[in-house]
Amino acid sequence: MRERMVAGEPEIFVAWQEGSDDRTLLAIHGGPDWDHSYLRDPLERLDCRLLMPDLRGCGRSGRVPEEEYHPDGMMRDLVRVLDEFGVERADVLGHSYGGMVAQRFALTHPSRVRSLIVSGSSVLPVPPYAFAGWTERDEILARQEDPWQRHDLTPEECVRADAFAAVAANVRRPEAVPGYLRRLEEVRFGAEYARPFLAGTLVSPRLPDAAQRIAELGLPVLLLHGGQDMTFPVSLVEPTLALIPQARAVVLEEAGHMLHVDDPDGYLAALREFLG
């Protein structure tokens, strides 16, 4: 993949590649204190042009004052990315936290979005006790170390340690774990969002009544979900489909939160069918 810095305040780093057709997929990573790299495989195998920015304050993108880690700033950054590459309308995919960023972008800039893909995330808020009765999840989380309880780590080190501690909760297939660990070694973790989050000042990118508002846009929507997702419950998929008539869903039954790692072939097949 090629790399480009998009000028502005802040500079936004973009990994990108050309495709064989005229469609562009804008892929938004999660975290948010991660970078885009954990999503590269299998997205880089798609035939369309692929744009993978690091959100402001993440990876190799520029930093801003703490009060500027606001979703509205992210929206301006994404517009700059599309403008830099001469893209009028893009298919927009967001994973996890990035799924909420992608929804906000579709709602605030509908003229720039051709379709919306919510991957390992949710349109509806996660309700309390959404995972009640899932004993396996309870046991995995009970064994998971909480780096934020340690006093010998910096916030950046806590974010990194937390990602490694959560592997068992995020990746379902044991044979996929070694490759996922190698991905995590390459991620440029930060803590720009962790600081305002811990201070209680970080604004969520999730907009009120997102499902109803997305339905009113009429754009194609794909809910791409892991059946064993321990972060965003798969039980939210059906009620979301009821609220967004034009949405469709693909559930990869034996995949977890990192569904693109657990089932890359199923993930790609779903994206190719939807984008086609």
ZADO-1210 file (C-alpha; in nm, 4 decimals, padded with zeros to 6 digits):
<atoms>
<atom x="00.0000" y="00.0000" z="00.0000" code="MET" pos="1"/>
<atom x="00.1071" y="00.3566" z="-00.0643" code="ARG" pos="2"/>
<atom x="00.1140" y="00.6295" z="00.1995" code="GLU" pos="3"/>
<atom x="00.0181" y="00.9957" z="00.2000" code="ARG" pos="4"/>
<atom x="-00.0056" y="01.2775" z="00.4514" code="MET" pos="5"/>
<atom x="-00.3126" y="01.4959" z="00.3980" code="VAL" pos="6"/>
<atom x="-00.2275" y="01.8550" z="00.4825" code="ALA" pos="7"/>
<atom x="-00.4295" y="02.0474" z="00.7383" code="GLY" pos="8"/>
<atom x="-00.4685" y="02.0828" z="01.1106" code="GLU" pos="9"/>
<atom x="-00.3974" y="01.8137" z="01.2009" code="PRO" pos="10"/>
<atom x="-00.2200" y="01.6260" z="00.9224" code="GLU" pos="11"/>
<atom x="-00.3946" y="01.2964" z="00.8510" code="ILE" pos="12"/>
<atom x="-00.1970" y="00.9890" z="00.7526" code="PHE" pos="13"/>
<atom x="-00.3607" y="00.7694" z="00.4874" code="VAL" pos="14"/>
<atom x="-00.2552" y="00.4253" z="00.3660" code="ALA" pos="15"/>
<atom x="-00.4114" y="00.3690" z="00.0258" code="TRP" pos="16"/>
<atom x="-00.4131" y="00.1642" z="-00.2899" code="GLN" pos="17"/>
<atom x="-00.5727" y="00.1919" z="-00.6295" code="GLU" pos="18"/>
<atom x="-00.8300" y="-00.0621" z="-00.7450" code="GLY" pos="19"/>
<atom x="-00.9474" y="-00.2022" z="-01.0735" code="SER" pos="20"/>
<atom x="-01.2837" y="-00.0219" z="-01.0629" code="ASP" pos="21"/>
<atom x="-01.3971" y="00.3324" z="-00.9912" code="ASP" pos="22"/>
<atom x="-01.5392" y="00.2703" z="-00.6434" code="ARG" pos="23"/>
<atom x="-01.3642" y="00.3887" z="-00.3292" code="THR" pos="24"/>
<atom x="-01.3873" y="00.2264" z="00.0122" code="LEU" pos="25"/>
<atom x="-01.3070" y="00.4531" z="00.3058" code="LEU" pos="26"/>
<atom x="-01.2215" y="00.2255" z="00.6000" code="ALA" pos="27"/>
<atom x="-01.2283" y="00.3732" z="00.9513" code="ILE" pos="28"/>
<atom x="-01.0448" y="00.1927" z="01.2284" code="HIS" pos="29"/>
<atom x="-01.1537" y="00.1426" z="01.5876" code="GLY" pos="30"/>
<atom x="-00.9823" y="00.1812" z="01.9185" code="GLY" pos="31"/>
<atom x="-00.9877" y="00.4740" z="01.9001" code="PRO" pos="32"/>
<atom x="-00.6253" y="00.4826" z="02.0223" code="ASP" pos="33"/>
<atom x="-00.5181" y="00.2310" z="01.7556" code="TRP" pos="34"/>
<atom x="-00.4258" y="00.2857" z="01.3915" code="ASP" pos="35"/>
<atom x="-00.5606" y="00.1490" z="01.0633" code="HIS" pos="36"/>
<atom x="-00.3085" y="-00.1345" z="01.0238" code="SER" pos="37"/>
<atom x="-00.5026" y="-00.4113" z="01.2002" code="TYR" pos="38"/>
<atom x="-00.7713" y="-00.3787" z="00.9278" code="LEU" pos="39"/>
<atom x="-00.5412" y="-00.3997" z="00.6243" code="ARG" pos="40"/>
<atom x="-00.5824" y="-00.7750" z="00.5816" code="ASP" pos="41"/>
<atom x="-00.8180" y="-00.8721" z="00.4218" code="PRO" pos="42"/>
<atom x="-00.9425" y="-00.5285" z="00.3021" code="LEU" pos="43"/>
<atom x="-00.6348" y="-00.4840" z="00.0827" code="GLU" pos="44"/>
<atom x="-00.7553" y="-00.7812" z="-00.1233" code="ARG" pos="45"/>
<atom x="-01.0617" y="-00.5909" z="-00.2482" code="LEU" pos="46"/>
<atom x="-01.0684" y="-00.4657" z="-00.6062" code="ASP" pos="47"/>
<atom x="-01.1770" y="-00.1094" z="-00.5294" code="CYS" pos="48"/>
<atom x="-00.9650" y="00.1892" z="-00.4349" code="ARG" pos="49"/>
<atom x="-00.8998" y="00.1669" z="-00.0614" code="LEU" pos="50"/>
<atom x="-00.8394" y="00.4629" z="00.1702" code="LEU" pos="51"/>
<atom x="-00.7374" y="00.3817" z="00.5287" code="MET" pos="52"/>
<atom x="-00.6753" y="00.6937" z="00.7385" code="PRO" pos="53"/>
<atom x="-00.5458" y="00.7085" z="01.0922" code="ASP" pos="54"/>
<atom x="-00.7932" y="00.9194" z="01.2894" code="LEU" pos="55"/>
<atom x="-00.6635" y="01.2439" z="01.4399" code="ARG" pos="56"/>
<atom x="-00.4326" y="01.1669" z="01.7290" code="GLY" pos="57"/>
<atom x="-00.3911" y="00.8052" z="01.6149" code="CYS" pos="58"/>
<atom x="-00.1054" y="00.6247" z="01.4462" code="GLY" pos="59"/>
<atom x="00.0912" y="00.8617" z="01.2267" code="ARG" pos="60"/>
<atom x="-00.1713" y="01.1373" z="01.2120" code="SER" pos="61"/>
<atom x="-00.1148" y="01.4666" z="01.3903" code="GLY" pos="62"/>
<atom x="-00.2060" y="01.5418" z="01.7502" code="ARG" pos="63"/>
<atom x="-00.4378" y="01.8204" z="01.8665" code="VAL" pos="64"/>
<atom x="-00.5244" y="01.9739" z="02.2061" code="PRO" pos="65"/>
<atom x="-00.7305" y="01.7426" z="02.4255" code="GLU" pos="66"/>
<atom x="-01.0546" y="01.9375" z="02.3757" code="GLU" pos="67"/>
<atom x="-01.0278" y="01.8885" z="01.9984" code="GLU" pos="68"/>
<atom x="-01.0667" y="01.5104" z="02.0133" code="TYR" pos="69"/>
<atom x="-01.4291" y="01.5615" z="01.9211" code="HIS" pos="70"/>
<atom x="-01.6278" y="01.3713" z="01.6555" code="PRO" pos="71"/>
<atom x="-01.6935" y="01.6920" z="01.4624" code="ASP" pos="72"/>
<atom x="-01.3191" y="01.7295" z="01.4082" code="GLY" pos="73"/>
<atom x="-01.3025" y="01.3734" z="01.2763" code="MET" pos="74"/>
<atom x="-01.5781" y="01.4550" z="01.0281" code="MET" pos="75"/>
<atom x="-01.3771" y="01.7488" z="00.8915" code="ARG" pos="76"/>
<atom x="-01.0701" y="01.5260" z="00.8658" code="ASP" pos="77"/>
<atom x="-01.2577" y="01.2613" z="00.6656" code="LEU" pos="78"/>
<atom x="-01.3896" y="01.5248" z="00.4256" code="VAL" pos="79"/>
<atom x="-01.0327" y="01.6445" z="00.3730" code="ARG" pos="80"/>
<atom x="-00.9225" y="01.2885" z="00.2992" code="VAL" pos="81"/>
<atom x="-01.1911" y="01.2404" z="00.0333" code="LEU" pos="82"/>
<atom x="-01.1139" y="01.5796" z="-00.1184" code="ASP" pos="83"/>
<atom x="-00.7406" y="01.5035" z="-00.1281" code="GLU" pos="84"/>
<atom x="-00.8065" y="01.1910" z="-00.3340" code="PHE" pos="85"/>
<atom x="-01.0713" y="01.3532" z="-00.5544" code="GLY" pos="86"/>
<atom x="-01.3481" y="01.1253" z="-00.4250" code="VAL" pos="87"/>
<atom x="-01.6985" y="01.2684" z="-00.4412" code="GLU" pos="88"/>
<atom x="-01.8756" y="00.9686" z="-00.2864" code="ARG" pos="89"/>
<atom x="-01.7307" y="00.6674" z="-00.1084" code="ALA" pos="90"/>
<atom x="-01.8502" y="00.3429" z="00.0389" code="ASP" pos="91"/>
<atom x="-01.7733" y="00.3927" z="00.4086" code="VAL" pos="92"/>
<atom x="-01.6803" y="00.1066" z="00.6417" code="LEU" pos="93"/>
<atom x="-01.6226" y="00.1462" z="01.0124" code="GLY" pos="94"/>
<atom x="-01.5102" y="-00.1196" z="01.2572" code="HIS" pos="95"/>
<atom x="-01.5937" y="-00.1106" z="01.6295" code="SER" pos="96"/>
<atom x="-01.5539" y="00.2532" z="01.7478" code="TYR" pos="97"/>
<atom x="-01.4973" y="00.3359" z="01.3812" code="GLY" pos="98"/>
<atom x="-01.8439" y="00.1983" z="01.3075" code="GLY" pos="99"/>
<atom x="-01.9946" y="00.4804" z="01.5103" code="MET" pos="100"/>
<atom x="-01.7654" y="00.7324" z="01.3389" code="VAL" pos="101"/>
<atom x="-01.8788" y="00.5998" z="01.0008" code="ALA" pos="102"/>
<atom x="-02.2456" y="00.6367" z="01.0965" code="GLN" pos="103"/>
<atom x="-02.1905" y="00.9929" z="01.2086" code="ARG" pos="104"/>
<atom x="-02.0143" y="01.0715" z="00.8811" code="PHE" pos="105"/>
<atom x="-02.3060" y="00.9290" z="00.6808" code="ALA" pos="106"/>
<atom x="-02.5529" y="01.1372" z="00.8817" code="LEU" pos="107"/>
<atom x="-02.3561" y="01.4611" z="00.8737" code="THR" pos="108"/>
<atom x="-02.2240" y="01.4311" z="00.5151" code="HIS" pos="109"/>
<atom x="-02.4757" y="01.2142" z="00.3270" code="PRO" pos="110"/>
<atom x="-02.3749" y="01.3545" z="-00.0116" code="SER" pos="111"/>
<atom x="-02.0271" y="01.2024" z="00.0332" code="ARG" pos="112"/>
<atom x="-02.1468" y="00.8504" z="00.1204" code="VAL" pos="113"/>
<atom x="-02.2553" y="00.5891" z="-00.1329" code="ARG" pos="114"/>
<atom x="-02.3132" y="00.3111" z="00.1187" code="SER" pos="115"/>
<atom x="-02.2471" y="00.2343" z="00.4850" code="LEU" pos="116"/>
<atom x="-02.0885" y="-00.0784" z="00.6302" code="ILE" pos="117"/>
<atom x="-02.1073" y="-00.1211" z="01.0077" code="VAL" pos="118"/>
<atom x="-01.8540" y="-00.3898" z="01.0956" code="SER" pos="119"/>
<atom x="-01.8207" y="-00.5358" z="01.4447" code="GLY" pos="120"/>
<atom x="-02.0119" y="-00.2393" z="01.5829" code="SER" pos="121"/>
<atom x="-02.3730" y="-00.1338" z="01.6323" code="SER" pos="122"/>
<atom x="-02.6207" y="00.1295" z="01.5237" code="VAL" pos="123"/>
<atom x="-02.8235" y="00.0898" z="01.8422" code="LEU" pos="124"/>
<atom x="-02.6682" y="00.1615" z="02.1830" code="PRO" pos="125"/>
<atom x="-02.5550" y="-00.1447" z="02.3750" code="VAL" pos="126"/>
<atom x="-02.8091" y="-00.1893" z="02.6573" code="PRO" pos="127"/>
<atom x="-02.7173" y="-00.2874" z="03.0120" code="PRO" pos="128"/>
<atom x="-02.6999" y="-00.6624" z="03.0620" code="TYR" pos="129"/>
<atom x="-02.6855" y="-00.7214" z="02.6860" code="ALA" pos="130"/>
<atom x="-02.4612" y="-01.0216" z="02.7502" code="PHE" pos="131"/>
<atom x="-02.6463" y="-01.1587" z="03.0529" code="ALA" pos="132"/>
<atom x="-02.6254" y="-01.5356" z="03.0732" code="GLY" pos="133"/>
<atom x="-02.3248" y="-01.5734" z="02.8432" code="TRP" pos="134"/>
<atom x="-02.1109" y="-01.7752" z="03.0835" code="THR" pos="135"/>
<atom x="-01.8186" y="-01.8220" z="02.8479" code="GLU" pos="136"/>
<atom x="-01.7825" y="-01.4459" z="02.8054" code="ARG" pos="137"/>
<atom x="-01.8014" y="-01.3954" z="03.1819" code="ASP" pos="138"/>
<atom x="-01.5216" y="-01.6470" z="03.2351" code="GLU" pos="139"/>
<atom x="-01.2973" y="-01.4974" z="02.9659" code="ILE" pos="140"/>
<atom x="-01.3388" y="-01.1445" z="03.0977" code="LEU" pos="141"/>
<atom x="-01.2800" y="-01.2607" z="03.4554" code="ALA" pos="142"/>
<atom x="-00.9387" y="-01.3965" z="03.3500" code="ARG" pos="143"/>
<atom x="-00.8491" y="-01.0829" z="03.1528" code="GLN" pos="144"/>
<atom x="-00.5870" y="-00.8595" z="03.3107" code="GLU" pos="145"/>
<atom x="-00.6823" y="-00.4946" z="03.3570" code="ASP" pos="146"/>
<atom x="-00.3704" y="-00.2861" z="03.2842" code="PRO" pos="147"/>
<atom x="-00.5507" y="00.0285" z="03.3954" code="TRP" pos="148"/>
<atom x="-00.5231" y="-00.0915" z="03.7544" code="GLN" pos="149"/>
<atom x="-00.1428" y="-00.0832" z="03.7336" code="ARG" pos="150"/>
<atom x="00.0582" y="00.2218" z="03.8353" code="HIS" pos="151"/>
<atom x="00.3818" y="00.1312" z="03.6578" code="ASP" pos="152"/>
<atom x="00.2483" y="00.1869" z="03.3045" code="LEU" pos="153"/>
<atom x="00.1988" y="00.5047" z="03.1052" code="THR" pos="154"/>
<atom x="-00.1440" y="00.5562" z="02.9423" code="PRO" pos="155"/>
<atom x="00.0086" y="00.4567" z="02.6067" code="GLU" pos="156"/>
<atom x="00.1445" y="00.1371" z="02.7593" code="GLU" pos="157"/>
<atom x="-00.1953" y="00.0672" z="02.9148" code="CYS" pos="158"/>
<atom x="-00.3720" y="00.0947" z="02.5775" code="VAL" pos="159"/>
<atom x="-00.1225" y="-00.1457" z="02.4236" code="ARG" pos="160"/>
<atom x="-00.1377" y="-00.3898" z="02.7151" code="ALA" pos="161"/>
<atom x="-00.5172" y="-00.3775" z="02.7103" code="ASP" pos="162"/>
<atom x="-00.5221" y="-00.4768" z="02.3416" code="ALA" pos="163"/>
<atom x="-00.3057" y="-00.7808" z="02.4107" code="PHE" pos="164"/>
<atom x="-00.5023" y="-00.8723" z="02.7235" code="ALA" pos="165"/>
<atom x="-00.8272" y="-00.8732" z="02.5236" code="ALA" pos="166"/>
<atom x="-00.7132" y="-01.1185" z="02.2551" code="VAL" pos="167"/>
<atom x="-00.9139" y="-01.4097" z="02.3969" code="ALA" pos="168"/>
<atom x="-01.2272" y="-01.1948" z="02.4053" code="ALA" pos="169"/>
<atom x="-01.1788" y="-01.0518" z="02.0541" code="ASN" pos="170"/>
<atom x="-01.0609" y="-01.3497" z="01.8463" code="VAL" pos="171"/>
<atom x="-01.2687" y="-01.6654" z="01.8453" code="ARG" pos="172"/>
<atom x="-01.0566" y="-01.9139" z="01.6479" code="ARG" pos="173"/>
<atom x="-00.7380" y="-02.0317" z="01.8275" code="PRO" pos="174"/>
<atom x="-00.5589" y="-02.0799" z="01.4949" code="GLU" pos="175"/>
<atom x="-00.6134" y="-01.7106" z="01.4127" code="ALA" pos="176"/>
<atom x="-00.4498" y="-01.5877" z="01.7339" code="VAL" pos="177"/>
<atom x="-00.0801" y="-01.6022" z="01.6272" code="PRO" pos="178"/>
<atom x="-00.1474" y="-01.3901" z="01.3203" code="GLY" pos="179"/>
<atom x="-00.3533" y="-01.1465" z="01.5230" code="TYR" pos="180"/>
<atom x="-00.0728" y="-01.1088" z="01.7772" code="LEU" pos="181"/>
<atom x="00.1632" y="-01.0213" z="01.4931" code="ARG" pos="182"/>
<atom x="-00.0834" y="-00.7530" z="01.3803" code="ARG" pos="183"/>
<atom x="-00.0962" y="-00.6039" z="01.7271" code="LEU" pos="184"/>
<atom x="00.2839" y="-00.5804" z="01.7323" code="GLU" pos="185"/>
<atom x="00.2607" y="-00.3504" z="01.4285" code="GLU" pos="186"/>
<atom x="-00.0122" y="-00.1185" z="01.5641" code="VAL" pos="187"/>
<atom x="00.1041" y="00.2275" z="01.6736" code="ARG" pos="188"/>
<atom x="-00.0941" y="00.2600" z="01.9942" code="PHE" pos="189"/>
<atom x="-00.1511" y="00.5959" z="02.1608" code="GLY" pos="190"/>
<atom x="-00.3540" y="00.7425" z="02.4444" code="ALA" pos="191"/>
<atom x="-00.4875" y="01.0717" z="02.3090" code="GLU" pos="192"/>
<atom x="-00.8476" y="00.9541" z="02.3507" code="TYR" pos="193"/>
<atom x="-00.7843" y="00.7588" z="02.6701" code="ALA" pos="194"/>
<atom x="-00.6960" y="01.0749" z="02.8594" code="ARG" pos="195"/>
<atom x="-01.0265" y="01.2612" z="02.7985" code="PRO" pos="196"/>
<atom x="-01.2138" y="00.9320" z="02.8367" code="PHE" pos="197"/>
<atom x="-01.0678" y="00.8786" z="03.1829" code="LEU" pos="198"/>
<atom x="-01.1446" y="01.2414" z="03.2643" code="ALA" pos="199"/>
<atom x="-01.5062" y="01.1944" z="03.1559" code="GLY" pos="200"/>
<atom x="-01.4859" y="01.4582" z="02.8814" code="THR" pos="201"/>
<atom x="-01.4656" y="01.2438" z="02.5658" code="LEU" pos="202"/>
<atom x="-01.7716" y="01.2922" z="02.3415" code="VAL" pos="203"/>
<atom x="-01.9120" y="00.9766" z="02.1809" code="SER" pos="204"/>
<atom x="-01.9473" y="00.9743" z="01.8013" code="PRO" pos="205"/>
<atom x="-02.2840" y="00.7990" z="01.8369" code="ARG" pos="206"/>
<atom x="-02.5709" y="01.0321" z="01.7415" code="LEU" pos="207"/>
<atom x="-02.9199" y="01.0103" z="01.8988" code="PRO" pos="208"/>
<atom x="-03.1781" y="00.8145" z="01.6985" code="ASP" pos="209"/>
<atom x="-02.9087" y="00.7038" z="01.4532" code="ALA" pos="210"/>
<atom x="-03.1116" y="00.4106" z="01.3200" code="ALA" pos="211"/>
<atom x="-03.4156" y="00.6202" z="01.2317" code="GLN" pos="212"/>
<atom x="-03.1990" y="00.8902" z="01.0775" code="ARG" pos="213"/>
<atom x="-02.9997" y="00.6402" z="00.8693" code="ILE" pos="214"/>
<atom x="-03.3261" y="00.4861" z="00.7500" code="ALA" pos="215"/>
<atom x="-03.4381" y="00.8285" z="00.6291" code="GLU" pos="216"/>
<atom x="-03.1220" y="00.8640" z="00.4185" code="LEU" pos="217"/>
<atom x="-03.2191" y="00.5589" z="00.2134" code="GLY" pos="218"/>
<atom x="-02.8585" y="00.4613" z="00.1425" code="LEU" pos="219"/>
<atom x="-02.7589" y="00.0924" z="00.1305" code="PRO" pos="220"/>
<atom x="-02.6432" y="-00.0412" z="00.4680" code="VAL" pos="221"/>
<atom x="-02.4607" y="-00.3621" z="00.5555" code="LEU" pos="222"/>
<atom x="-02.4426" y="-00.4864" z="00.9127" code="LEU" pos="223"/>
<atom x="-02.1406" y="-00.7172" z="00.9164" code="LEU" pos="224"/>
<atom x="-02.1130" y="-00.8927" z="01.2506" code="HIS" pos="225"/>
<atom x="-01.9454" y="-01.1770" z="01.4337" code="GLY" pos="226"/>
<atom x="-02.1840" y="-01.4182" z="01.5976" code="GLY" pos="227"/>
<atom x="-01.9499" y="-01.4444" z="01.8987" code="GLN" pos="228"/>
<atom x="-01.8771" y="-01.0721" z="01.9361" code="ASP" pos="229"/>
<atom x="-01.8157" y="-00.9980" z="02.3044" code="MET" pos="230"/>
<atom x="-01.8085" y="-00.6189" z="02.2607" code="THR" pos="231"/>
<atom x="-02.1148" y="-00.5411" z="02.0487" code="PHE" pos="232"/>
<atom x="-02.3848" y="-00.8080" z="02.0914" code="PRO" pos="233"/>
<atom x="-02.5145" y="-00.9795" z="01.7818" code="VAL" pos="234"/>
<atom x="-02.8622" y="-00.9539" z="01.9358" code="SER" pos="235"/>
<atom x="-02.8739" y="-00.5897" z="01.8203" code="LEU" pos="236"/>
<atom x="-02.8659" y="-00.6883" z="01.4528" code="VAL" pos="237"/>
<atom x="-03.2297" y="-00.7958" z="01.4158" code="GLU" pos="238"/>
<atom x="-03.3860" y="-00.4898" z="01.5844" code="PRO" pos="239"/>
<atom x="-03.1613" y="-00.2689" z="01.3702" code="THR" pos="240"/>
<atom x="-03.2865" y="-00.4379" z="01.0528" code="LEU" pos="241"/>
<atom x="-03.6423" y="-00.3690" z="01.1677" code="ALA" pos="242"/>
<atom x="-03.5620" y="00.0024" z="01.1961" code="LEU" pos="243"/>
<atom x="-03.3616" y="00.0364" z="00.8714" code="ILE" pos="244"/>
<atom x="-03.5612" y="-00.1271" z="00.5891" code="PRO" pos="245"/>
<atom x="-03.2832" y="-00.0904" z="00.3312" code="GLN" pos="246"/>
<atom x="-03.0237" y="-00.2597" z="00.5543" code="ALA" pos="247"/>
<atom x="-02.9072" y="-00.6148" z="00.5154" code="ARG" pos="248"/>
<atom x="-02.7002" y="-00.8230" z="00.7553" code="ALA" pos="249"/>
<atom x="-02.4326" y="-01.0886" z="00.7339" code="VAL" pos="250"/>
<atom x="-02.3452" y="-01.2682" z="01.0584" code="VAL" pos="251"/>
<atom x="-02.0273" y="-01.4747" z="01.0567" code="LEU" pos="252"/>
<atom x="-02.1351" y="-01.7246" z="01.3178" code="GLU" pos="253"/>
<atom x="-01.7950" y="-01.8449" z="01.4420" code="GLU" pos="254"/>
<atom x="-01.6289" y="-01.5040" z="01.4439" code="ALA" pos="255"/>
<atom x="-01.5702" y="-01.2682" z="01.7335" code="GLY" pos="256"/>
<atom x="-01.5235" y="-00.8932" z="01.7547" code="HIS" pos="257"/>
<atom x="-01.2283" y="-00.9129" z="01.5134" code="MET" pos="258"/>
<atom x="-01.4434" y="-01.0889" z="01.2574" code="LEU" pos="259"/>
<atom x="-01.2112" y="-00.9984" z="00.9706" code="HIS" pos="260"/>
<atom x="-00.9382" y="-01.1965" z="01.1515" code="VAL" pos="261"/>
<atom x="-01.1540" y="-01.4941" z="01.2468" code="ASP" pos="262"/>
<atom x="-01.3201" y="-01.5380" z="00.9071" code="ASP" pos="263"/>
<atom x="-01.1407" y="-01.3324" z="00.6408" code="PRO" pos="264"/>
<atom x="-01.2913" y="-01.5298" z="00.3522" code="ASP" pos="265"/>
<atom x="-01.6466" y="-01.4880" z="00.4788" code="GLY" pos="266"/>
<atom x="-01.5754" y="-01.1223" z="00.5500" code="TYR" pos="267"/>
<atom x="-01.4487" y="-01.0578" z="00.1977" code="LEU" pos="268"/>
<atom x="-01.7327" y="-01.2523" z="00.0389" code="ALA" pos="269"/>
<atom x="-01.9890" y="-01.0408" z="00.2245" code="ALA" pos="270"/>
<atom x="-01.8168" y="-00.7156" z="00.1249" code="LEU" pos="271"/>
<atom x="-01.7800" y="-00.8146" z="-00.2392" code="ARG" pos="272"/>
<atom x="-02.1435" y="-00.9125" z="-00.2693" code="GLU" pos="273"/>
<atom x="-02.2582" y="-00.5908" z="-00.1023" code="PHE" pos="274"/>
<atom x="-02.0268" y="-00.3601" z="-00.2959" code="LEU" pos="275"/>
<atom x="-02.1102" y="-00.5378" z="-00.6185" code="GLY" pos="276"/>
</atoms>
